């Protein structure tokens, strides 16, 4: 337990040093920060826009904005939340241009409570069933409105805390909780509908 804490502390201190160097204009620091976040940020953008080519473009635009606007970053706040907020803003701009779907407007509720999916076991049959469930889950998630895809992706794929998600989205914590609950409920309904 103590070693996990030490590793996370070293990662945090390393990130702070890289961001400080980035603020001073060090191009190597940009490469280090990009390497640290490339998979998570790309996955997040892909989940929002659902097209690999568009996610690639937005990913590159995000890092250009980071390099251009790093002076505006407040080092007392979470760099990760700032980075994901930059990416989110670019994705919203893109989605507004191509589709009426919005990340800013809540959708009507009235859905049933969320339930957890069963965990996979170690044997071959369980792994096969788990992969099929994962594929169904990915399809069901892709069919959700962007509003819900985003919050579910940030919470469960990027493992962000709810207050960090609120900072990324620029919304109150209660809104994030509502969107998360509604997104889980909508996901559950889609999966139940498919199974019926």
Rosetta constraint file for C-alpha pairs under 8 A:
AtomPair CA 1 CA 5 HARMONIC 6.50 0.50
AtomPair CA 2 CA 6 HARMONIC 6.23 0.50
AtomPair CA 3 CA 7 HARMONIC 6.14 0.50
AtomPair CA 4 CA 8 HARMONIC 6.24 0.50
AtomPair CA 5 CA 9 HARMONIC 6.06 0.50
AtomPair CA 6 CA 10 HARMONIC 6.14 0.50
AtomPair CA 7 CA 11 HARMONIC 6.21 0.50
AtomPair CA 8 CA 12 HARMONIC 6.13 0.50
AtomPair CA 9 CA 13 HARMONIC 6.14 0.50
AtomPair CA 10 CA 14 HARMONIC 5.92 0.50
AtomPair CA 11 CA 15 HARMONIC 6.08 0.50
AtomPair CA 12 CA 16 HARMONIC 6.24 0.50
AtomPair CA 13 CA 17 HARMONIC 6.29 0.50
AtomPair CA 14 CA 18 HARMONIC 6.19 0.50
AtomPair CA 15 CA 19 HARMONIC 6.05 0.50
AtomPair CA 15 CA 33 HARMONIC 7.30 0.50
AtomPair CA 16 CA 20 HARMONIC 6.11 0.50
AtomPair CA 17 CA 21 HARMONIC 6.22 0.50
AtomPair CA 18 CA 22 HARMONIC 6.06 0.50
AtomPair CA 18 CA 29 HARMONIC 5.21 0.50
AtomPair CA 18 CA 30 HARMONIC 7.70 0.50
AtomPair CA 18 CA 32 HARMONIC 7.01 0.50
AtomPair CA 18 CA 33 HARMONIC 6.61 0.50
AtomPair CA 19 CA 23 HARMONIC 6.13 0.50
AtomPair CA 19 CA 29 HARMONIC 6.97 0.50
AtomPair CA 19 CA 33 HARMONIC 7.37 0.50
AtomPair CA 19 CA 79 HARMONIC 7.90 0.50
AtomPair CA 20 CA 24 HARMONIC 6.53 0.50
AtomPair CA 21 CA 25 HARMONIC 6.59 0.50
AtomPair CA 21 CA 26 HARMONIC 5.54 0.50
AtomPair CA 21 CA 29 HARMONIC 5.82 0.50
AtomPair CA 22 CA 26 HARMONIC 5.10 0.50
AtomPair CA 22 CA 27 HARMONIC 6.88 0.50
AtomPair CA 22 CA 28 HARMONIC 7.93 0.50
AtomPair CA 22 CA 29 HARMONIC 5.09 0.50
AtomPair CA 22 CA 30 HARMONIC 5.81 0.50
AtomPair CA 22 CA 67 HARMONIC 7.92 0.50
AtomPair CA 22 CA 70 HARMONIC 7.39 0.50
AtomPair CA 23 CA 70 HARMONIC 5.78 0.50
AtomPair CA 23 CA 71 HARMONIC 6.06 0.50
AtomPair CA 26 CA 30 HARMONIC 6.91 0.50
AtomPair CA 27 CA 31 HARMONIC 6.51 0.50
AtomPair CA 28 CA 32 HARMONIC 6.26 0.50
AtomPair CA 29 CA 33 HARMONIC 6.13 0.50
AtomPair CA 30 CA 34 HARMONIC 5.93 0.50
AtomPair CA 30 CA 67 HARMONIC 7.48 0.50
AtomPair CA 31 CA 35 HARMONIC 6.08 0.50
AtomPair CA 32 CA 36 HARMONIC 6.26 0.50
AtomPair CA 33 CA 37 HARMONIC 6.37 0.50
AtomPair CA 34 CA 38 HARMONIC 5.42 0.50
AtomPair CA 34 CA 63 HARMONIC 7.61 0.50
AtomPair CA 37 CA 41 HARMONIC 5.81 0.50
AtomPair CA 38 CA 42 HARMONIC 5.96 0.50
AtomPair CA 39 CA 43 HARMONIC 6.04 0.50
AtomPair CA 40 CA 44 HARMONIC 6.15 0.50
AtomPair CA 40 CA 158 HARMONIC 6.38 0.50
AtomPair CA 41 CA 45 HARMONIC 6.25 0.50
AtomPair CA 41 CA 59 HARMONIC 7.23 0.50
AtomPair CA 41 CA 84 HARMONIC 7.10 0.50
AtomPair CA 41 CA 87 HARMONIC 7.76 0.50
AtomPair CA 42 CA 46 HARMONIC 6.00 0.50
AtomPair CA 42 CA 55 HARMONIC 6.57 0.50
AtomPair CA 42 CA 56 HARMONIC 7.24 0.50
AtomPair CA 42 CA 59 HARMONIC 6.07 0.50
AtomPair CA 43 CA 47 HARMONIC 6.07 0.50
AtomPair CA 44 CA 48 HARMONIC 6.41 0.50
AtomPair CA 44 CA 150 HARMONIC 7.46 0.50
AtomPair CA 44 CA 153 HARMONIC 6.40 0.50
AtomPair CA 44 CA 154 HARMONIC 7.06 0.50
AtomPair CA 44 CA 158 HARMONIC 7.65 0.50
AtomPair CA 45 CA 49 HARMONIC 6.18 0.50
AtomPair CA 45 CA 50 HARMONIC 7.89 0.50
AtomPair CA 45 CA 55 HARMONIC 5.35 0.50
AtomPair CA 45 CA 58 HARMONIC 7.21 0.50
AtomPair CA 45 CA 59 HARMONIC 7.13 0.50
AtomPair CA 45 CA 87 HARMONIC 7.23 0.50
AtomPair CA 45 CA 88 HARMONIC 7.64 0.50
AtomPair CA 45 CA 91 HARMONIC 7.02 0.50
AtomPair CA 46 CA 50 HARMONIC 5.05 0.50
AtomPair CA 46 CA 51 HARMONIC 6.20 0.50
AtomPair CA 46 CA 52 HARMONIC 6.13 0.50
AtomPair CA 46 CA 54 HARMONIC 7.86 0.50
AtomPair CA 46 CA 55 HARMONIC 5.04 0.50
AtomPair CA 47 CA 142 HARMONIC 7.32 0.50
AtomPair CA 47 CA 149 HARMONIC 6.65 0.50
AtomPair CA 47 CA 150 HARMONIC 6.98 0.50
AtomPair CA 47 CA 153 HARMONIC 6.93 0.50
AtomPair CA 48 CA 91 HARMONIC 7.14 0.50
AtomPair CA 48 CA 146 HARMONIC 5.89 0.50
AtomPair CA 48 CA 149 HARMONIC 6.48 0.50
AtomPair CA 48 CA 150 HARMONIC 5.92 0.50
AtomPair CA 49 CA 54 HARMONIC 6.95 0.50
AtomPair CA 49 CA 55 HARMONIC 6.51 0.50
AtomPair CA 49 CA 91 HARMONIC 7.05 0.50
AtomPair CA 49 CA 95 HARMONIC 7.20 0.50
AtomPair CA 49 CA 146 HARMONIC 7.88 0.50
AtomPair CA 50 CA 55 HARMONIC 7.52 0.50
AtomPair CA 50 CA 142 HARMONIC 7.21 0.50
AtomPair CA 51 CA 55 HARMONIC 6.07 0.50
AtomPair CA 52 CA 56 HARMONIC 6.07 0.50
AtomPair CA 53 CA 57 HARMONIC 6.37 0.50
AtomPair CA 54 CA 58 HARMONIC 6.15 0.50
AtomPair CA 55 CA 59 HARMONIC 5.89 0.50
AtomPair CA 56 CA 60 HARMONIC 6.32 0.50
AtomPair CA 57 CA 61 HARMONIC 6.17 0.50
AtomPair CA 58 CA 62 HARMONIC 5.94 0.50
AtomPair CA 58 CA 87 HARMONIC 7.14 0.50
AtomPair CA 58 CA 90 HARMONIC 6.63 0.50
AtomPair CA 58 CA 91 HARMONIC 6.77 0.50
AtomPair CA 59 CA 63 HARMONIC 6.56 0.50
AtomPair CA 59 CA 87 HARMONIC 7.24 0.50
AtomPair CA 60 CA 64 HARMONIC 6.29 0.50
AtomPair CA 61 CA 65 HARMONIC 6.14 0.50
AtomPair CA 61 CA 90 HARMONIC 7.71 0.50
AtomPair CA 62 CA 66 HARMONIC 6.14 0.50
AtomPair CA 62 CA 83 HARMONIC 7.92 0.50
AtomPair CA 62 CA 86 HARMONIC 6.29 0.50
AtomPair CA 62 CA 87 HARMONIC 5.29 0.50
AtomPair CA 62 CA 90 HARMONIC 7.14 0.50
AtomPair CA 63 CA 67 HARMONIC 6.13 0.50
AtomPair CA 64 CA 68 HARMONIC 6.14 0.50
AtomPair CA 65 CA 69 HARMONIC 5.75 0.50
AtomPair CA 65 CA 70 HARMONIC 7.95 0.50
AtomPair CA 65 CA 86 HARMONIC 7.41 0.50
AtomPair CA 66 CA 70 HARMONIC 5.39 0.50
AtomPair CA 66 CA 83 HARMONIC 7.25 0.50
AtomPair CA 66 CA 86 HARMONIC 7.54 0.50
AtomPair CA 69 CA 73 HARMONIC 7.15 0.50
AtomPair CA 73 CA 79 HARMONIC 7.64 0.50
AtomPair CA 73 CA 82 HARMONIC 7.30 0.50
AtomPair CA 75 CA 79 HARMONIC 7.15 0.50
AtomPair CA 77 CA 82 HARMONIC 7.91 0.50
AtomPair CA 78 CA 82 HARMONIC 6.38 0.50
AtomPair CA 79 CA 83 HARMONIC 6.02 0.50
AtomPair CA 80 CA 84 HARMONIC 6.16 0.50
AtomPair CA 81 CA 85 HARMONIC 6.01 0.50
AtomPair CA 81 CA 164 HARMONIC 5.97 0.50
AtomPair CA 81 CA 165 HARMONIC 7.36 0.50
AtomPair CA 81 CA 167 HARMONIC 6.28 0.50
AtomPair CA 81 CA 168 HARMONIC 5.17 0.50
AtomPair CA 82 CA 86 HARMONIC 6.28 0.50
AtomPair CA 82 CA 167 HARMONIC 7.91 0.50
AtomPair CA 82 CA 168 HARMONIC 6.59 0.50
AtomPair CA 83 CA 87 HARMONIC 6.43 0.50
AtomPair CA 84 CA 88 HARMONIC 5.93 0.50
AtomPair CA 84 CA 168 HARMONIC 5.98 0.50
AtomPair CA 85 CA 89 HARMONIC 6.07 0.50
AtomPair CA 85 CA 167 HARMONIC 7.62 0.50
AtomPair CA 85 CA 168 HARMONIC 4.42 0.50
AtomPair CA 85 CA 169 HARMONIC 6.48 0.50
AtomPair CA 86 CA 90 HARMONIC 6.46 0.50
AtomPair CA 87 CA 91 HARMONIC 6.20 0.50
AtomPair CA 88 CA 92 HARMONIC 6.04 0.50
AtomPair CA 88 CA 168 HARMONIC 7.48 0.50
AtomPair CA 88 CA 169 HARMONIC 7.49 0.50
AtomPair CA 89 CA 93 HARMONIC 6.23 0.50
AtomPair CA 90 CA 94 HARMONIC 6.26 0.50
AtomPair CA 91 CA 95 HARMONIC 6.06 0.50
AtomPair CA 92 CA 96 HARMONIC 6.00 0.50
AtomPair CA 92 CA 102 HARMONIC 7.43 0.50
AtomPair CA 92 CA 103 HARMONIC 6.86 0.50
AtomPair CA 93 CA 97 HARMONIC 6.40 0.50
AtomPair CA 94 CA 98 HARMONIC 6.53 0.50
AtomPair CA 95 CA 99 HARMONIC 5.60 0.50
AtomPair CA 95 CA 100 HARMONIC 7.51 0.50
AtomPair CA 95 CA 101 HARMONIC 6.93 0.50
AtomPair CA 95 CA 102 HARMONIC 7.29 0.50
AtomPair CA 96 CA 100 HARMONIC 6.12 0.50
AtomPair CA 96 CA 101 HARMONIC 7.02 0.50
AtomPair CA 96 CA 102 HARMONIC 6.87 0.50
AtomPair CA 101 CA 145 HARMONIC 7.15 0.50
AtomPair CA 101 CA 146 HARMONIC 6.95 0.50
AtomPair CA 102 CA 146 HARMONIC 6.87 0.50
AtomPair CA 102 CA 147 HARMONIC 6.65 0.50
AtomPair CA 103 CA 146 HARMONIC 5.98 0.50
AtomPair CA 103 CA 147 HARMONIC 4.38 0.50
AtomPair CA 104 CA 147 HARMONIC 7.15 0.50
AtomPair CA 105 CA 147 HARMONIC 7.76 0.50
AtomPair CA 106 CA 147 HARMONIC 7.55 0.50
AtomPair CA 106 CA 179 HARMONIC 7.57 0.50
AtomPair CA 109 CA 182 HARMONIC 6.82 0.50
AtomPair CA 111 CA 182 HARMONIC 7.06 0.50
AtomPair CA 111 CA 185 HARMONIC 5.82 0.50
AtomPair CA 111 CA 186 HARMONIC 6.68 0.50
AtomPair CA 111 CA 189 HARMONIC 7.76 0.50
AtomPair CA 112 CA 185 HARMONIC 5.77 0.50
AtomPair CA 112 CA 189 HARMONIC 7.57 0.50
AtomPair CA 113 CA 181 HARMONIC 7.75 0.50
AtomPair CA 113 CA 184 HARMONIC 7.87 0.50
AtomPair CA 113 CA 185 HARMONIC 5.52 0.50
AtomPair CA 114 CA 181 HARMONIC 7.17 0.50
AtomPair CA 114 CA 184 HARMONIC 5.37 0.50
AtomPair CA 114 CA 185 HARMONIC 4.66 0.50
AtomPair CA 114 CA 188 HARMONIC 6.04 0.50
AtomPair CA 115 CA 184 HARMONIC 7.89 0.50
AtomPair CA 115 CA 185 HARMONIC 7.92 0.50
AtomPair CA 115 CA 188 HARMONIC 6.86 0.50
AtomPair CA 119 CA 130 HARMONIC 7.61 0.50
AtomPair CA 120 CA 126 HARMONIC 5.58 0.50
AtomPair CA 120 CA 127 HARMONIC 6.28 0.50
AtomPair CA 120 CA 129 HARMONIC 7.52 0.50
AtomPair CA 120 CA 130 HARMONIC 5.33 0.50
AtomPair CA 121 CA 126 HARMONIC 5.05 0.50
AtomPair CA 121 CA 127 HARMONIC 6.54 0.50
AtomPair CA 122 CA 126 HARMONIC 6.37 0.50
AtomPair CA 122 CA 127 HARMONIC 6.48 0.50
AtomPair CA 123 CA 127 HARMONIC 6.20 0.50
AtomPair CA 124 CA 128 HARMONIC 6.17 0.50
AtomPair CA 125 CA 129 HARMONIC 6.15 0.50
AtomPair CA 126 CA 130 HARMONIC 5.91 0.50
AtomPair CA 127 CA 131 HARMONIC 6.11 0.50
AtomPair CA 128 CA 132 HARMONIC 6.29 0.50
AtomPair CA 129 CA 133 HARMONIC 6.13 0.50
AtomPair CA 130 CA 134 HARMONIC 6.05 0.50
AtomPair CA 131 CA 135 HARMONIC 6.18 0.50
AtomPair CA 132 CA 136 HARMONIC 6.23 0.50
AtomPair CA 133 CA 137 HARMONIC 5.96 0.50
AtomPair CA 134 CA 138 HARMONIC 6.03 0.50
AtomPair CA 135 CA 139 HARMONIC 6.20 0.50
AtomPair CA 136 CA 140 HARMONIC 6.05 0.50
AtomPair CA 136 CA 191 HARMONIC 7.39 0.50
AtomPair CA 137 CA 141 HARMONIC 5.92 0.50
AtomPair CA 137 CA 187 HARMONIC 7.99 0.50
AtomPair CA 137 CA 191 HARMONIC 7.21 0.50
AtomPair CA 138 CA 142 HARMONIC 6.07 0.50
AtomPair CA 139 CA 143 HARMONIC 6.41 0.50
AtomPair CA 140 CA 144 HARMONIC 6.70 0.50
AtomPair CA 140 CA 187 HARMONIC 6.31 0.50
AtomPair CA 140 CA 190 HARMONIC 6.10 0.50
AtomPair CA 140 CA 191 HARMONIC 6.56 0.50
AtomPair CA 141 CA 149 HARMONIC 6.37 0.50
AtomPair CA 141 CA 187 HARMONIC 6.43 0.50
AtomPair CA 142 CA 149 HARMONIC 7.17 0.50
AtomPair CA 144 CA 148 HARMONIC 6.35 0.50
AtomPair CA 144 CA 149 HARMONIC 6.07 0.50
AtomPair CA 144 CA 183 HARMONIC 7.71 0.50
AtomPair CA 144 CA 186 HARMONIC 7.38 0.50
AtomPair CA 144 CA 187 HARMONIC 7.18 0.50
AtomPair CA 145 CA 149 HARMONIC 6.32 0.50
AtomPair CA 146 CA 150 HARMONIC 5.91 0.50
AtomPair CA 147 CA 151 HARMONIC 6.83 0.50
AtomPair CA 147 CA 179 HARMONIC 7.47 0.50
AtomPair CA 148 CA 152 HARMONIC 6.10 0.50
AtomPair CA 148 CA 179 HARMONIC 6.21 0.50
AtomPair CA 148 CA 180 HARMONIC 6.81 0.50
AtomPair CA 148 CA 182 HARMONIC 7.45 0.50
AtomPair CA 148 CA 183 HARMONIC 4.73 0.50
AtomPair CA 149 CA 153 HARMONIC 5.91 0.50
AtomPair CA 149 CA 183 HARMONIC 7.27 0.50
AtomPair CA 150 CA 154 HARMONIC 6.15 0.50
AtomPair CA 151 CA 155 HARMONIC 6.07 0.50
AtomPair CA 151 CA 165 HARMONIC 7.25 0.50
AtomPair CA 151 CA 176 HARMONIC 7.23 0.50
AtomPair CA 151 CA 179 HARMONIC 6.87 0.50
AtomPair CA 151 CA 180 HARMONIC 5.99 0.50
AtomPair CA 151 CA 183 HARMONIC 7.75 0.50
AtomPair CA 152 CA 156 HARMONIC 5.84 0.50
AtomPair CA 152 CA 157 HARMONIC 7.52 0.50
AtomPair CA 152 CA 180 HARMONIC 6.30 0.50
AtomPair CA 152 CA 183 HARMONIC 6.87 0.50
AtomPair CA 152 CA 184 HARMONIC 7.61 0.50
AtomPair CA 153 CA 157 HARMONIC 5.02 0.50
AtomPair CA 153 CA 158 HARMONIC 6.37 0.50
AtomPair CA 154 CA 158 HARMONIC 4.80 0.50
AtomPair CA 154 CA 159 HARMONIC 6.26 0.50
AtomPair CA 154 CA 160 HARMONIC 5.78 0.50
AtomPair CA 154 CA 165 HARMONIC 6.74 0.50
AtomPair CA 155 CA 159 HARMONIC 4.86 0.50
AtomPair CA 155 CA 160 HARMONIC 5.04 0.50
AtomPair CA 155 CA 161 HARMONIC 6.65 0.50
AtomPair CA 155 CA 162 HARMONIC 7.18 0.50
AtomPair CA 155 CA 165 HARMONIC 7.45 0.50
AtomPair CA 156 CA 160 HARMONIC 7.48 0.50
AtomPair CA 160 CA 164 HARMONIC 6.07 0.50
AtomPair CA 160 CA 165 HARMONIC 6.39 0.50
AtomPair CA 161 CA 165 HARMONIC 6.37 0.50
AtomPair CA 162 CA 166 HARMONIC 6.24 0.50
AtomPair CA 162 CA 173 HARMONIC 6.80 0.50
AtomPair CA 162 CA 176 HARMONIC 6.83 0.50
AtomPair CA 162 CA 177 HARMONIC 7.33 0.50
AtomPair CA 163 CA 167 HARMONIC 6.30 0.50
AtomPair CA 163 CA 173 HARMONIC 6.05 0.50
AtomPair CA 164 CA 168 HARMONIC 6.21 0.50
AtomPair CA 165 CA 169 HARMONIC 6.08 0.50
AtomPair CA 165 CA 176 HARMONIC 7.04 0.50
AtomPair CA 166 CA 170 HARMONIC 5.64 0.50
AtomPair CA 166 CA 171 HARMONIC 5.09 0.50
AtomPair CA 166 CA 172 HARMONIC 5.84 0.50
AtomPair CA 166 CA 173 HARMONIC 5.39 0.50
AtomPair CA 166 CA 175 HARMONIC 7.90 0.50
AtomPair CA 166 CA 176 HARMONIC 5.99 0.50
AtomPair CA 167 CA 171 HARMONIC 6.77 0.50
AtomPair CA 171 CA 175 HARMONIC 6.35 0.50
AtomPair CA 171 CA 176 HARMONIC 6.99 0.50
AtomPair CA 172 CA 176 HARMONIC 6.67 0.50
AtomPair CA 173 CA 177 HARMONIC 6.29 0.50
AtomPair CA 174 CA 178 HARMONIC 6.18 0.50
AtomPair CA 175 CA 179 HARMONIC 6.09 0.50
AtomPair CA 176 CA 180 HARMONIC 6.02 0.50
AtomPair CA 177 CA 181 HARMONIC 6.14 0.50
AtomPair CA 178 CA 182 HARMONIC 6.06 0.50
AtomPair CA 179 CA 183 HARMONIC 5.80 0.50
AtomPair CA 180 CA 184 HARMONIC 6.13 0.50
AtomPair CA 181 CA 185 HARMONIC 6.18 0.50
AtomPair CA 182 CA 186 HARMONIC 6.02 0.50
AtomPair CA 183 CA 187 HARMONIC 6.05 0.50
AtomPair CA 184 CA 188 HARMONIC 6.07 0.50
AtomPair CA 185 CA 189 HARMONIC 6.21 0.50
AtomPair CA 186 CA 190 HARMONIC 6.27 0.50
AtomPair CA 187 CA 191 HARMONIC 6.24 0.50
AtomPair CA 188 CA 192 HARMONIC 6.07 0.50
AtomPair CA 189 CA 193 HARMONIC 5.99 0.50
AtomPair CA 190 CA 194 HARMONIC 6.21 0.50
AtomPair CA 191 CA 195 HARMONIC 6.26 0.50
AtomPair CA 192 CA 196 HARMONIC 6.19 0.50
